[in-house]
Amino acid sequence: MKKVTELGQQLREMTAAFDDYKNKHVLQQNLVKELEETEAKLAEVV
């Protein structure tokens, strides 16, 4: 039973790490989008 508990804990940790990765990936995509939009606006000004 201890092994099952350990595996369950590992799964929860991996799931949390993957969720964290997904959140960071979304933030990074948003940042890239904002940078591209800002570059386009600057290109219009120049």
PDB file of N, H, CA, C and O in Angstrom:
ATOM      1  N   MET A   1       0.824  -1.197   0.000  1.00  0.00           N
ATOM      2  CA  MET A   1       0.000   0.000   0.000  1.00  0.00           C
ATOM      3  C   MET A   1       0.866   1.258   0.000  1.00  0.00           C
ATOM      4  O   MET A   1       0.489   2.278  -0.577  1.00  0.00           O
ATOM      5  N   LYS A   2       2.020   1.180   0.646  1.00  0.00           N
ATOM      6  H   LYS A   2       2.326   0.352   1.114  1.00  0.00           H
ATOM      7  CA  LYS A   2       2.914   2.337   0.687  1.00  0.00           C
ATOM      8  C   LYS A   2       3.364   2.724  -0.724  1.00  0.00           C
ATOM      9  O   LYS A   2       3.468   3.906  -1.052  1.00  0.00           O
ATOM     10  N   LYS A   3       3.627   1.710  -1.550  1.00  0.00           N
ATOM     11  H   LYS A   3       3.542   0.750  -1.283  1.00  0.00           H
ATOM     12  CA  LYS A   3       4.078   1.969  -2.918  1.00  0.00           C
ATOM     13  C   LYS A   3       3.002   2.715  -3.707  1.00  0.00           C
ATOM     14  O   LYS A   3       3.310   3.631  -4.469  1.00  0.00           O
ATOM     15  N   VAL A   4       1.745   2.322  -3.523  1.00  0.00           N
ATOM     16  H   VAL A   4       1.495   1.578  -2.904  1.00  0.00           H
ATOM     17  CA  VAL A   4       0.634   2.988  -4.208  1.00  0.00           C
ATOM     18  C   VAL A   4       0.554   4.452  -3.769  1.00  0.00           C
ATOM     19  O   VAL A   4       0.342   5.345  -4.589  1.00  0.00           O
ATOM     20  N   THR A   5       0.724   4.681  -2.481  1.00  0.00           N
ATOM     21  H   THR A   5       0.896   3.956  -1.814  1.00  0.00           H
ATOM     22  CA  THR A   5       0.696   6.048  -1.947  1.00  0.00           C
ATOM     23  C   THR A   5       1.829   6.875  -2.542  1.00  0.00           C
ATOM     24  O   THR A   5       1.631   8.034  -2.907  1.00  0.00           O
ATOM     25  N   GLU A   6       3.015   6.282  -2.640  1.00  0.00           N
ATOM     26  H   GLU A   6       3.176   5.340  -2.343  1.00  0.00           H
ATOM     27  CA  GLU A   6       4.162   6.987  -3.220  1.00  0.00           C
ATOM     28  C   GLU A   6       3.908   7.312  -4.687  1.00  0.00           C
ATOM     29  O   GLU A   6       4.205   8.416  -5.142  1.00  0.00           O
ATOM     30  N   LEU A   7       3.359   6.353  -5.425  1.00  0.00           N
ATOM     31  H   LEU A   7       3.117   5.456  -5.055  1.00  0.00           H
ATOM     32  CA  LEU A   7       3.065   6.588  -6.835  1.00  0.00           C
ATOM     33  C   LEU A   7       2.019   7.689  -6.994  1.00  0.00           C
ATOM     34  O   LEU A   7       2.121   8.528  -7.889  1.00  0.00           O
ATOM     35  N   GLY A   8       1.022   7.677  -6.126  1.00  0.00           N
ATOM     36  H   GLY A   8       0.940   6.995  -5.400  1.00  0.00           H
ATOM     37  CA  GLY A   8       0.001   8.725  -6.164  1.00  0.00           C
ATOM     38  C   GLY A   8       0.606  10.100  -5.918  1.00  0.00           C
ATOM     39  O   GLY A   8       0.247  11.072  -6.583  1.00  0.00           O
ATOM     40  N   GLN A   9       1.520  10.177  -4.969  1.00  0.00           N
ATOM     41  H   GLN A   9       1.812   9.388  -4.429  1.00  0.00           H
ATOM     42  CA  GLN A   9       2.192  11.449  -4.668  1.00  0.00           C
ATOM     43  C   GLN A   9       3.034  11.905  -5.852  1.00  0.00           C
ATOM     44  O   GLN A   9       3.031  13.084  -6.203  1.00  0.00           O
ATOM     45  N   GLN A  10       3.755  10.973  -6.467  1.00  0.00           N
ATOM     46  H   GLN A  10       3.758  10.014  -6.182  1.00  0.00           H
ATOM     47  CA  GLN A  10       4.567  11.315  -7.637  1.00  0.00           C
ATOM     48  C   GLN A  10       3.686  11.824  -8.770  1.00  0.00           C
ATOM     49  O   GLN A  10       4.039  12.789  -9.449  1.00  0.00           O
ATOM     50  N   LEU A  11       2.548  11.181  -8.973  1.00  0.00           N
ATOM     51  H   LEU A  11       2.262  10.398  -8.421  1.00  0.00           H
ATOM     52  CA  LEU A  11       1.630  11.602 -10.030  1.00  0.00           C
ATOM     53  C   LEU A  11       1.122  13.018  -9.767  1.00  0.00           C
ATOM     54  O   LEU A  11       1.049  13.835 -10.684  1.00  0.00           O
ATOM     55  N   ARG A  12       0.771  13.306  -8.511  1.00  0.00           N
ATOM     56  H   ARG A  12       0.831  12.641  -7.766  1.00  0.00           H
ATOM     57  CA  ARG A  12       0.302  14.655  -8.171  1.00  0.00           C
ATOM     58  C   ARG A  12       1.396  15.690  -8.423  1.00  0.00           C
ATOM     59  O   ARG A  12       1.122  16.774  -8.939  1.00  0.00           O
ATOM     60  N   GLU A  13       2.626  15.358  -8.061  1.00  0.00           N
ATOM     61  H   GLU A  13       2.848  14.478  -7.641  1.00  0.00           H
ATOM     62  CA  GLU A  13       3.743  16.285  -8.275  1.00  0.00           C
ATOM     63  C   GLU A  13       3.990  16.509  -9.767  1.00  0.00           C
ATOM     64  O   GLU A  13       4.227  17.637 -10.198  1.00  0.00           O
ATOM     65  N   MET A  14       3.935  15.436 -10.550  1.00  0.00           N
ATOM     66  H   MET A  14       3.743  14.519 -10.200  1.00  0.00           H
ATOM     67  CA  MET A  14       4.140  15.566 -11.989  1.00  0.00           C
ATOM     68  C   MET A  14       3.016  16.378 -12.622  1.00  0.00           C
ATOM     69  O   MET A  14       3.260  17.201 -13.504  1.00  0.00           O
ATOM     70  N   THR A  15       1.792  16.147 -12.173  1.00  0.00           N
ATOM     71  H   THR A  15       1.594  15.478 -11.457  1.00  0.00           H
ATOM     72  CA  THR A  15       0.647  16.890 -12.697  1.00  0.00           C
ATOM     73  C   THR A  15       0.789  18.372 -12.372  1.00  0.00           C
ATOM     74  O   THR A  15       0.529  19.223 -13.224  1.00  0.00           O
ATOM     75  N   ALA A  16       1.197  18.684 -11.151  1.00  0.00           N
ATOM     76  H   ALA A  16       1.407  17.994 -10.460  1.00  0.00           H
ATOM     77  CA  ALA A  16       1.390  20.079 -10.749  1.00  0.00           C
ATOM     78  C   ALA A  16       2.498  20.727 -11.579  1.00  0.00           C
ATOM     79  O   ALA A  16       2.364  21.873 -12.008  1.00  0.00           O
ATOM     80  N   ALA A  17       3.583  20.001 -11.803  1.00  0.00           N
ATOM     81  H   ALA A  17       3.692  19.070 -11.455  1.00  0.00           H
ATOM     82  CA  ALA A  17       4.690  20.534 -12.594  1.00  0.00           C
ATOM     83  C   ALA A  17       4.248  20.776 -14.033  1.00  0.00           C
ATOM     84  O   ALA A  17       4.623  21.781 -14.637  1.00  0.00           O
ATOM     85  N   PHE A  18       3.450  19.858 -14.588  1.00  0.00           N
ATOM     86  H   PHE A  18       3.145  19.041 -14.097  1.00  0.00           H
ATOM     87  CA  PHE A  18       2.976  20.011 -15.960  1.00  0.00           C
ATOM     88  C   PHE A  18       2.013  21.187 -16.065  1.00  0.00           C
ATOM     89  O   PHE A  18       2.066  21.942 -17.036  1.00  0.00           O
ATOM     90  N   ASP A  19       1.133  21.352 -15.080  1.00  0.00           N
ATOM     91  H   ASP A  19       1.090  20.738 -14.292  1.00  0.00           H
ATOM     92  CA  ASP A  19       0.217  22.495 -15.072  1.00  0.00           C
ATOM     93  C   ASP A  19       1.005  23.801 -15.021  1.00  0.00           C
ATOM     94  O   ASP A  19       0.673  24.763 -15.713  1.00  0.00           O
ATOM     95  N   ASP A  20       2.049  23.827 -14.198  1.00  0.00           N
ATOM     96  H   ASP A  20       2.319  23.045 -13.636  1.00  0.00           H
ATOM     97  CA  ASP A  20       2.905  25.008 -14.094  1.00  0.00           C
ATOM     98  C   ASP A  20       3.563  25.300 -15.439  1.00  0.00           C
ATOM     99  O   ASP A  20       3.629  26.453 -15.863  1.00  0.00           O
ATOM    100  N   TYR A  21       4.051  24.255 -16.110  1.00  0.00           N
ATOM    101  H   TYR A  21       3.998  23.317 -15.766  1.00  0.00           H
ATOM    102  CA  TYR A  21       4.667  24.407 -17.430  1.00  0.00           C
ATOM    103  C   TYR A  21       3.667  24.976 -18.423  1.00  0.00           C
ATOM    104  O   TYR A  21       3.984  25.895 -19.178  1.00  0.00           O
ATOM    105  N   LYS A  22       2.438  24.418 -18.420  1.00  0.00           N
ATOM    106  H   LYS A  22       2.180  23.672 -17.807  1.00  0.00           H
ATOM    107  CA  LYS A  22       1.420  24.903 -19.359  1.00  0.00           C
ATOM    108  C   LYS A  22       1.105  26.374 -19.112  1.00  0.00           C
ATOM    109  O   LYS A  22       0.970  27.147 -20.061  1.00  0.00           O
ATOM    110  N   ASN A  23       0.988  26.766 -17.841  1.00  0.00           N
ATOM    111  H   ASN A  23       1.099  26.138 -17.071  1.00  0.00           H
ATOM    112  CA  ASN A  23       0.702  28.164 -17.516  1.00  0.00           C
ATOM    113  C   ASN A  23       1.818  29.083 -17.999  1.00  0.00           C
ATOM    114  O   ASN A  23       1.553  30.153 -18.547  1.00  0.00           O
ATOM    115  N   LYS A  24       3.067  28.664 -17.794  1.00  0.00           N
ATOM    116  H   LYS A  24       3.282  27.795 -17.349  1.00  0.00           H
ATOM    117  CA  LYS A  24       4.202  29.472 -18.238  1.00  0.00           C
ATOM    118  C   LYS A  24       4.233  29.552 -19.761  1.00  0.00           C
ATOM    119  O   LYS A  24       4.573  30.594 -20.321  1.00  0.00           O
ATOM    120  N   HIS A  25       3.881  28.462 -20.432  1.00  0.00           N
ATOM    121  H   HIS A  25       3.605  27.615 -19.977  1.00  0.00           H
ATOM    122  CA  HIS A  25       3.870  28.442 -21.891  1.00  0.00           C
ATOM    123  C   HIS A  25       2.839  29.434 -22.423  1.00  0.00           C
ATOM    124  O   HIS A  25       3.113  30.166 -23.374  1.00  0.00           O
ATOM    125  N   VAL A  26       1.654  29.459 -21.812  1.00  0.00           N
ATOM    126  H   VAL A  26       1.431  28.864 -21.040  1.00  0.00           H
ATOM    127  CA  VAL A  26       0.609  30.393 -22.232  1.00  0.00           C
ATOM    128  C   VAL A  26       1.076  31.830 -22.014  1.00  0.00           C
ATOM    129  O   VAL A  26       0.878  32.685 -22.878  1.00  0.00           O
ATOM    130  N   LEU A  27       1.694  32.098 -20.868  1.00  0.00           N
ATOM    131  H   LEU A  27       1.855  31.403 -20.167  1.00  0.00           H
ATOM    132  CA  LEU A  27       2.206  33.446 -20.603  1.00  0.00           C
ATOM    133  C   LEU A  27       3.251  33.847 -21.639  1.00  0.00           C
ATOM    134  O   LEU A  27       3.277  34.988 -22.102  1.00  0.00           O
ATOM    135  N   GLN A  28       4.112  32.895 -21.997  1.00  0.00           N
ATOM    136  H   GLN A  28       4.091  31.968 -21.622  1.00  0.00           H
ATOM    137  CA  GLN A  28       5.150  33.177 -22.985  1.00  0.00           C
ATOM    138  C   GLN A  28       4.523  33.477 -24.347  1.00  0.00           C
ATOM    139  O   GLN A  28       4.961  34.395 -25.041  1.00  0.00           O
ATOM    140  N   GLN A  29       3.501  32.709 -24.733  1.00  0.00           N
ATOM    141  H   GLN A  29       3.145  31.963 -24.169  1.00  0.00           H
ATOM    142  CA  GLN A  29       2.822  32.958 -26.004  1.00  0.00           C
ATOM    143  C   GLN A  29       2.196  34.349 -26.011  1.00  0.00           C
ATOM    144  O   GLN A  29       2.279  35.067 -27.007  1.00  0.00           O
ATOM    145  N   ASN A  30       1.567  34.728 -24.894  1.00  0.00           N
ATOM    146  H   ASN A  30       1.499  34.145 -24.084  1.00  0.00           H
ATOM    147  CA  ASN A  30       0.959  36.055 -24.803  1.00  0.00           C
ATOM    148  C   ASN A  30       2.014  37.145 -24.911  1.00  0.00           C
ATOM    149  O   ASN A  30       1.793  38.164 -25.566  1.00  0.00           O
ATOM    150  N   LEU A  31       3.156  36.938 -24.273  1.00  0.00           N
ATOM    151  H   LEU A  31       3.336  36.111 -23.741  1.00  0.00           H
ATOM    152  CA  LEU A  31       4.234  37.916 -24.323  1.00  0.00           C
ATOM    153  C   LEU A  31       4.739  38.088 -25.755  1.00  0.00           C
ATOM    154  O   LEU A  31       4.948  39.213 -26.208  1.00  0.00           O
ATOM    155  N   VAL A  32       4.933  36.987 -26.460  1.00  0.00           N
ATOM    156  H   VAL A  32       4.763  36.073 -26.091  1.00  0.00           H
ATOM    157  CA  VAL A  32       5.391  37.052 -27.849  1.00  0.00           C
ATOM    158  C   VAL A  32       4.370  37.800 -28.702  1.00  0.00           C
ATOM    159  O   VAL A  32       4.742  38.626 -29.536  1.00  0.00           O
ATOM    160  N   LYS A  33       3.095  37.516 -28.496  1.00  0.00           N
ATOM    161  H   LYS A  33       2.793  36.846 -27.819  1.00  0.00           H
ATOM    162  CA  LYS A  33       2.035  38.198 -29.250  1.00  0.00           C
ATOM    163  C   LYS A  33       2.076  39.702 -28.992  1.00  0.00           C
ATOM    164  O   LYS A  33       1.988  40.500 -29.925  1.00  0.00           O
ATOM    165  N   GLU A  34       2.210  40.084 -27.721  1.00  0.00           N
ATOM    166  H   GLU A  34       2.281  39.435 -26.963  1.00  0.00           H
ATOM    167  CA  GLU A  34       2.273  41.506 -27.373  1.00  0.00           C
ATOM    168  C   GLU A  34       3.504  42.171 -27.985  1.00  0.00           C
ATOM    169  O   GLU A  34       3.425  43.301 -28.466  1.00  0.00           O
ATOM    170  N   LEU A  35       4.633  41.480 -27.968  1.00  0.00           N
ATOM    171  H   LEU A  35       4.698  40.562 -27.577  1.00  0.00           H
ATOM    172  CA  LEU A  35       5.848  42.042 -28.566  1.00  0.00           C
ATOM    173  C   LEU A  35       5.675  42.242 -30.069  1.00  0.00           C
ATOM    174  O   LEU A  35       6.097  43.261 -30.615  1.00  0.00           O
ATOM    175  N   GLU A  36       5.056  41.273 -30.736  1.00  0.00           N
ATOM    176  H   GLU A  36       4.713  40.445 -30.293  1.00  0.00           H
ATOM    177  CA  GLU A  36       4.829  41.398 -32.177  1.00  0.00           C
ATOM    178  C   GLU A  36       3.900  42.565 -32.476  1.00  0.00           C
ATOM    179  O   GLU A  36       4.123  43.304 -33.435  1.00  0.00           O
ATOM    180  N   GLU A  37       2.855  42.739 -31.660  1.00  0.00           N
ATOM    181  H   GLU A  37       2.674  42.139 -30.881  1.00  0.00           H
ATOM    182  CA  GLU A  37       1.930  43.858 -31.851  1.00  0.00           C
ATOM    183  C   GLU A  37       2.643  45.189 -31.619  1.00  0.00           C
ATOM    184  O   GLU A  37       2.416  46.153 -32.351  1.00  0.00           O
ATOM    185  N   THR A  38       3.493  45.243 -30.614  1.00  0.00           N
ATOM    186  H   THR A  38       3.677  44.460 -30.019  1.00  0.00           H
ATOM    187  CA  THR A  38       4.245  46.467 -30.321  1.00  0.00           C
ATOM    188  C   THR A  38       5.207  46.786 -31.453  1.00  0.00           C
ATOM    189  O   THR A  38       5.345  47.945 -31.841  1.00  0.00           O
ATOM    190  N   GLU A  39       5.874  45.767 -31.985  1.00  0.00           N
ATOM    191  H   GLU A  39       5.762  44.825 -31.669  1.00  0.00           H
ATOM    192  CA  GLU A  39       6.783  45.977 -33.118  1.00  0.00           C
ATOM    193  C   GLU A  39       6.027  46.534 -34.310  1.00  0.00           C
ATOM    194  O   GLU A  39       6.520  47.430 -34.995  1.00  0.00           O
ATOM    195  N   ALA A  40       4.835  46.011 -34.564  1.00  0.00           N
ATOM    196  H   ALA A  40       4.435  45.283 -34.008  1.00  0.00           H
ATOM    197  CA  ALA A  40       4.032  46.482 -35.690  1.00  0.00           C
ATOM    198  C   ALA A  40       3.648  47.950 -35.493  1.00  0.00           C
ATOM    199  O   ALA A  40       3.698  48.738 -36.438  1.00  0.00           O
ATOM    200  N   LYS A  41       3.268  48.312 -34.282  1.00  0.00           N
ATOM    201  H   LYS A  41       3.226  47.672 -33.515  1.00  0.00           H
ATOM    202  CA  LYS A  41       2.912  49.710 -33.993  1.00  0.00           C
ATOM    203  C   LYS A  41       4.124  50.622 -34.163  1.00  0.00           C
ATOM    204  O   LYS A  41       4.007  51.718 -34.710  1.00  0.00           O
ATOM    205  N   LEU A  42       5.281  50.171 -33.697  1.00  0.00           N
ATOM    206  H   LEU A  42       5.376  49.280 -33.253  1.00  0.00           H
ATOM    207  CA  LEU A  42       6.495  50.974 -33.848  1.00  0.00           C
ATOM    208  C   LEU A  42       6.862  51.137 -35.319  1.00  0.00           C
ATOM    209  O   LEU A  42       7.325  52.201 -35.730  1.00  0.00           O
ATOM    210  N   ALA A  43       6.659  50.102 -36.101  1.00  0.00           N
ATOM    211  H   ALA A  43       6.283  49.238 -35.766  1.00  0.00           H
ATOM    212  CA  ALA A  43       6.969  50.167 -37.526  1.00  0.00           C
ATOM    213  C   ALA A  43       6.088  51.208 -38.211  1.00  0.00           C
ATOM    214  O   ALA A  43       6.532  51.885 -39.138  1.00  0.00           O
ATOM    215  N   GLU A  44       4.846  51.338 -37.760  1.00  0.00           N
ATOM    216  H   GLU A  44       4.485  50.788 -37.007  1.00  0.00           H
ATOM    217  CA  GLU A  44       3.941  52.338 -38.333  1.00  0.00           C
ATOM    218  C   GLU A  44       4.418  53.746 -38.004  1.00  0.00           C
ATOM    219  O   GLU A  44       4.285  54.656 -38.823  1.00  0.00           O
ATOM    220  N   VAL A  45       4.969  53.927 -36.820  1.00  0.00           N
ATOM    221  H   VAL A  45       5.077  53.189 -36.155  1.00  0.00           H
ATOM    222  CA  VAL A  45       5.406  55.250 -36.372  1.00  0.00           C
ATOM    223  C   VAL A  45       6.669  55.681 -37.108  1.00  0.00           C
ATOM    224  O   VAL A  45       6.823  56.845 -37.477  1.00  0.00           O
ATOM    225  N   VAL A  46       7.558  54.733 -37.313  1.00  0.00           N
ATOM    226  H   VAL A  46       7.433  53.787 -37.013  1.00  0.00           H
ATOM    227  CA  VAL A  46       8.864  55.050 -37.914  1.00  0.00           C
ATOM    228  C   VAL A  46       8.778  55.215 -39.382  1.00  0.00           C
ATOM    229  O   VAL A  46       9.787  55.484 -40.033  1.00  0.00           O
TER     230      VAL A  46
END
